[in-house]
Structure formats: structure tokens, C-alpha cells
């Protein structure tokens, strides 16, 4: 009877993990909706608090939410002149905020999470973004900005982004890349949250980027994760990274995603959107070692 009693215990543990989702592509974009579906299917308790419109490239901009304009929310997902914040009537866990990604995730932390979770979320997940967020682009990404905002509030956060795809409505036919990136995002989330708390150091967030879905990278099992840096290390004066794959120089995330072979990057960031140090990298390496790989020699 022991295996029988173990199953509900594992299930209840997963359900107890509360996730706040946001993005910069908007609450009605297909990526965030499919990720919600897969996270929920994996046993997580998730809510969406994301911009009413596409707010890509707004970085860490912040402003008070305002009434929705005459065109309504993106993809006609809310009527014209709707209030500054609102929800999907049939899915009250899906919420829009007519402002920037940073504003929307803060609304999720301060207003929605106490309502649905009885307190702050355990984890913030942003994206997966339409297009990668690599290197200097992280400074301007609303998806990254939202993750950093959560980390500022003491909530561990992961920003996901994918090479393939374009802005797509929630009710459009779902292309395969959406399912693949959602599965990969769920895999990283599940791997991290199956470890002991704290999952990440205080003020740390992860930047995860997926390469293009293609004829050779056509299922989630084809992809491999590599620990990386956001920016190239400064020669000579740069501090060493955590040692892995026989080196204390991590590859940049741009190098990882650009390497042939379906490699996805996982970088460890600080609140200023630059690379975290060796100690923080080492924690992530230990937490995610079961899914991490090395680039081919000479890459």
C-alpha cells in the first residue's frame, strides 16, 4: 500500500506550488495561455497577470493602469473602454492589466496572489516570449523586466523566450512550436521546484532562451539545456564563472542558442539585469544538473 499512498502526497506537493505568470506580448497571446495549460496539467497552481496589449520592448517601464481604449484589449479579448484591470469571466485566473509588464506582475503579486493563493506566489514565470531575449536585449525586454520585478519582491523568477513564432491570438490554430516551448518551460520549472527551497538566491532570476524549432529540433526531447552567461566575460579582469564542462568560462547565451544541435541557454541574472556571480551560478548548476548538458568541444 505504500506506493498507493505516495502518489497523492506527490500530487498535493505539486499543487501547493503557486505560480504567477506574466509576459510582454499580452494576456491573450497564445504562448502564455498554452504555458498556463501545461503548468496546470503538471500540477502547479497558476494565475496570469499580464498586459492588456502587446508591450514588447518596454523593459522595466511602469505606470498606473488606465482604462482600455476604443479598440479593446489585444485580439478583441476585452471590450472597448474596459476598466484598467479585468479578467476572463469564464477563467478568472486569467487577468489583464492595461499597463506595462512590470506593472502587471506587481498587480499579480499585490492583488491577485493574496486572492487566489492567500499570499505571495512561490515562483514567477514570464513568457515564453515571442522571440529570444539575449545579451543586451535583456535590458529592454518587458518579459525580463517583469521577472526582475518579481525578484525585487523576493520571489524567484524565470524568464522564458523562444526563437520561433510571431504574435498569435489565443484562439488561433496552435502551431507545434507553442507546445514544444511550453513543454520545455514546464520542464525547467518542474526541475527547479523539485529541489529544496530556496530555489534561487535572493535577487536572482533565470533567463532561458530556446533555439528555433526546425526539422532537426522538432520535439521537446531534441533540446538540450546549457548553463550560460548573459554577457561575454571581460578578458583578464573578469571573475571566474562556476566550473562546469571542464571550464570556468561559461558560454554566452547567444553562443549557446546559435550552436547547431538544439541547445537552449539558461543564464543566471541579478537585479541590474547583468550576470550573477559564481556562487549564484553554482546553486543553479546544482539545482538543474539533471537537465544540463555541455556544448560540443570547439563551439
RANOR-V944246 format. One record per residue. N is the residue number from 1. RES is the residue in three letters. SS is DSSP state (helix for helix, strand for strand, loop for the rest). PHI is phi in whole degrees, 0 to 359 (NA if undefined). PSI is psi in degrees with one decimal (NA if undefined). Layout:
BEGIN
<<N/RES/SS/PHI/PSI> <N/RES/SS/PHI/PSI>>
END
This chain:
BEGIN
<<1/UNK/loop/NA/-13.0> <2/UNK/helix/299/-46.0> <3/UNK/helix/300/-34.9> <4/UNK/helix/295/-40.7> <5/UNK/helix/283/-21.5> <6/UNK/helix/289/-35.4> <7/UNK/helix/302/-52.1> <8/UNK/helix/297/-30.0> <9/UNK/helix/295/-43.5> <10/UNK/helix/296/-40.8> <11/UNK/helix/296/-44.5> <12/UNK/helix/294/-32.5> <13/UNK/helix/296/-43.5> <14/UNK/helix/295/-42.7> <15/UNK/helix/297/-29.9> <16/UNK/loop/289/-12.0> <17/UNK/loop/275/114.1> <18/UNK/strand/261/124.9> <19/UNK/strand/243/132.4> <20/UNK/strand/258/122.2> <21/UNK/strand/256/144.7> <22/UNK/strand/208/179.7> <23/UNK/loop/194/-171.7> <24/UNK/loop/241/-1.9> <25/UNK/loop/271/-9.4> <26/UNK/loop/109/151.8> <27/UNK/loop/294/-21.9> <28/UNK/loop/256/9.5> <29/UNK/strand/286/144.9> <30/UNK/helix/296/-31.0> <31/UNK/helix/298/-47.7> <32/UNK/helix/291/-32.1> <33/UNK/helix/290/-41.8> <34/UNK/helix/290/-36.9> <35/UNK/helix/296/-40.5> <36/UNK/helix/304/-46.3> <37/UNK/helix/299/-44.8> <38/UNK/helix/287/-36.4> <39/UNK/helix/297/-42.2> <40/UNK/helix/296/-42.3> <41/UNK/helix/296/-28.9> <42/UNK/loop/280/-2.8> <43/UNK/loop/104/2.3> <44/UNK/loop/278/154.9> <45/UNK/strand/256/112.1> <46/UNK/strand/236/150.2> <47/UNK/strand/227/153.1> <48/UNK/strand/250/130.7> <49/UNK/strand/223/96.6> <50/UNK/strand/223/163.5> <51/UNK/strand/300/150.4> <52/UNK/loop/289/-24.3> <53/UNK/loop/232/169.9> <54/UNK/loop/294/116.9> <55/UNK/loop/240/35.7> <56/UNK/loop/300/142.8> <57/UNK/loop/78/14.6> <58/UNK/loop/265/1.8> <59/UNK/loop/54/-125.3> <60/UNK/loop/254/25.9> <61/UNK/loop/299/151.7> <62/UNK/loop/210/135.4> <63/UNK/loop/201/157.8> <64/UNK/loop/299/132.6> <65/UNK/loop/301/143.9> <66/UNK/loop/237/166.5> <67/UNK/loop/301/140.5> <68/UNK/loop/294/144.6> <69/UNK/loop/283/-171.2> <70/UNK/loop/290/-16.3> <71/UNK/loop/268/-4.2> <72/UNK/loop/75/-173.2> <73/UNK/loop/287/166.9> <74/UNK/helix/305/146.9> <75/UNK/helix/55/28.9> <76/UNK/helix/56/36.5> <77/UNK/loop/275/-7.4> <78/UNK/loop/210/152.4> <79/UNK/loop/291/160.4> <80/UNK/loop/304/147.5> <81/UNK/loop/62/26.4> <82/UNK/loop/292/160.8> <83/UNK/loop/294/167.2> <84/UNK/loop/302/-31.8> <85/UNK/strand/229/151.6> <86/UNK/strand/192/179.6> <87/UNK/strand/221/164.0> <88/UNK/strand/283/121.5> <89/UNK/loop/298/-33.2> <90/UNK/loop/273/-16.3> <91/UNK/strand/225/79.5> <92/UNK/strand/297/-10.8> <93/UNK/strand/280/-7.9> <94/UNK/strand/261/113.1> <95/UNK/strand/233/142.6> <96/UNK/strand/251/154.7> <97/UNK/strand/226/120.3> <98/UNK/loop/279/74.2> <99/UNK/loop/194/-156.9> <100/UNK/loop/274/166.3> <101/UNK/helix/304/-43.0> <102/UNK/helix/301/-44.3> <103/UNK/helix/296/-40.6> <104/UNK/helix/291/-38.5> <105/UNK/helix/286/-32.2> <106/UNK/helix/294/-39.1> <107/UNK/helix/300/-39.3> <108/UNK/helix/296/-40.2> <109/UNK/helix/290/-45.9> <110/UNK/helix/274/-29.0> <111/UNK/helix/245/-50.9> <112/UNK/helix/283/-43.1> <113/UNK/helix/300/-44.5> <114/UNK/helix/300/-33.3> <115/UNK/helix/289/-47.4> <116/UNK/helix/270/-32.9> <117/UNK/helix/252/-14.8> <118/UNK/loop/77/16.3> <119/UNK/loop/168/-168.4> <120/UNK/loop/291/158.1> <121/UNK/loop/290/157.4> <122/UNK/loop/282/-29.8> <123/UNK/strand/208/143.6> <124/UNK/strand/251/134.4> <125/UNK/strand/233/122.0> <126/UNK/strand/245/145.4> <127/UNK/strand/95/-156.8> <128/UNK/strand/282/136.7> <129/UNK/strand/287/150.1> <130/UNK/strand/281/102.1> <131/UNK/loop/100/152.3> <132/UNK/loop/285/159.9> <133/UNK/loop/232/92.1> <134/UNK/loop/241/139.2> <135/UNK/helix/59/-132.1> <136/UNK/helix/299/-23.2> <137/UNK/helix/299/-26.7> <138/UNK/helix/300/-27.5> <139/UNK/helix/294/-24.6> <140/UNK/loop/250/-6.2> <141/UNK/loop/284/127.8> <142/UNK/helix/290/-31.2> <143/UNK/helix/297/-45.0> <144/UNK/helix/292/-42.3> <145/UNK/helix/304/-40.7> <146/UNK/helix/293/-41.3> <147/UNK/helix/297/-42.9> <148/UNK/helix/295/-38.1> <149/UNK/helix/299/-41.5> <150/UNK/helix/296/-43.0> <151/UNK/helix/298/-34.8> <152/UNK/helix/297/-28.1> <153/UNK/loop/272/8.3> <154/UNK/loop/84/15.3> <155/UNK/loop/255/122.9> <156/UNK/loop/301/143.1> <157/UNK/strand/218/148.2> <158/UNK/strand/230/128.7> <159/UNK/strand/256/123.1> <160/UNK/strand/251/141.1> <161/UNK/strand/214/147.1> <162/UNK/strand/230/143.3> <163/UNK/loop/292/-38.5> <164/UNK/loop/271/144.9> <165/UNK/loop/118/168.2> <166/UNK/loop/217/168.6> <167/UNK/loop/303/118.9> <168/UNK/loop/224/137.7> <169/UNK/strand/291/152.3> <170/UNK/loop/302/-29.6> <171/UNK/loop/257/11.1> <172/UNK/loop/283/159.3> <173/UNK/loop/305/133.8> <174/UNK/loop/274/121.3> <175/UNK/loop/279/160.1> <176/UNK/helix/297/-33.5> <177/UNK/helix/300/-33.0> <178/UNK/helix/297/-46.6> <179/UNK/helix/296/-41.5> <180/UNK/helix/295/-49.4> <181/UNK/helix/295/-36.0> <182/UNK/helix/295/-39.9> <183/UNK/helix/294/-42.5> <184/UNK/helix/296/-42.2> <185/UNK/helix/297/-42.0> <186/UNK/helix/295/-37.0> <187/UNK/helix/297/-46.0> <188/UNK/helix/297/-44.5> <189/UNK/helix/299/-45.3> <190/UNK/helix/294/-43.1> <191/UNK/helix/299/-44.2> <192/UNK/helix/294/-45.5> <193/UNK/helix/281/-8.1> <194/UNK/loop/277/-6.8> <195/UNK/loop/269/172.8> <196/UNK/loop/285/152.6> <197/UNK/loop/281/153.4> <198/UNK/loop/287/141.9> <199/UNK/loop/288/-34.7> <200/UNK/loop/224/157.0> <201/UNK/loop/296/156.0> <202/UNK/loop/301/133.5> <203/UNK/loop/77/14.8> <204/UNK/loop/249/144.7> <205/UNK/strand/221/161.8> <206/UNK/strand/250/138.9> <207/UNK/strand/248/109.9> <208/UNK/strand/247/126.8> <209/UNK/strand/233/132.2> <210/UNK/strand/258/138.0> <211/UNK/loop/287/178.7> <212/UNK/loop/294/143.5> <213/UNK/loop/281/131.9> <214/UNK/loop/210/-172.4> <215/UNK/loop/296/-26.8> <216/UNK/loop/261/-18.5> <217/UNK/loop/240/75.3> <218/UNK/loop/242/2.2> <219/UNK/loop/213/158.8> <220/UNK/helix/302/-32.2> <221/UNK/helix/291/-15.0> <222/UNK/helix/282/-19.2> <223/UNK/loop/271/146.9> <224/UNK/strand/231/140.9> <225/UNK/strand/261/141.4> <226/UNK/strand/229/131.8> <227/UNK/strand/290/134.0> <228/UNK/strand/218/179.4> <229/UNK/strand/248/153.1> <230/UNK/loop/286/-47.0> <231/UNK/loop/244/154.6> <232/UNK/loop/298/146.1> <233/UNK/loop/287/141.8> <234/UNK/loop/289/123.9> <235/UNK/loop/302/144.1> <236/UNK/loop/70/-54.1> <237/UNK/loop/271/-12.9> <238/UNK/loop/292/134.9> <239/UNK/loop/292/150.3> <240/UNK/loop/294/148.3> <241/UNK/loop/276/175.7> <242/UNK/loop/298/143.1> <243/UNK/loop/278/125.1> <244/UNK/strand/202/153.4> <245/UNK/loop/55/32.3> <246/UNK/loop/77/16.7> <247/UNK/strand/209/152.3> <248/UNK/loop/254/22.2> <249/UNK/loop/242/102.7> <250/UNK/loop/288/145.4> <251/UNK/strand/290/154.1> <252/UNK/strand/288/155.1> <253/UNK/helix/297/-31.6> <254/UNK/helix/295/-39.5> <255/UNK/helix/296/-44.2> <256/UNK/helix/299/-52.8> <257/UNK/helix/294/-28.4> <258/UNK/helix/274/-3.2> <259/UNK/loop/276/133.1> <260/UNK/loop/297/131.6> <261/UNK/loop/129/16.2> <262/UNK/loop/67/43.2> <263/UNK/strand/267/128.8> <264/UNK/strand/252/142.4> <265/UNK/strand/261/145.8> <266/UNK/strand/230/107.6> <267/UNK/strand/254/152.7> <268/UNK/strand/251/116.3> <269/UNK/strand/249/158.8> <270/UNK/loop/256/178.1> <271/UNK/loop/294/-22.5> <272/UNK/loop/272/10.0> <273/UNK/loop/67/25.6> <274/UNK/loop/247/179.7> <275/UNK/strand/289/137.8> <276/UNK/loop/286/167.0> <277/UNK/loop/275/-179.3> <278/UNK/helix/303/-42.1> <279/UNK/helix/299/-46.3> <280/UNK/helix/292/-38.2> <281/UNK/helix/298/-40.3> <282/UNK/helix/297/-37.6> <283/UNK/helix/297/-44.3> <284/UNK/helix/293/-40.7> <285/UNK/helix/303/-44.3> <286/UNK/helix/292/-40.9> <287/UNK/helix/293/-39.5> <288/UNK/helix/253/12.3> <289/UNK/loop/302/-27.1> <290/UNK/loop/291/-18.4> <291/UNK/loop/244/0.2> <292/UNK/strand/271/144.2> <293/UNK/loop/233/178.8> <294/UNK/loop/247/148.8> <295/UNK/loop/290/154.8> <296/UNK/loop/301/146.9> <297/UNK/loop/301/137.9> <298/UNK/loop/89/0.3> <299/UNK/loop/286/NA>>
END
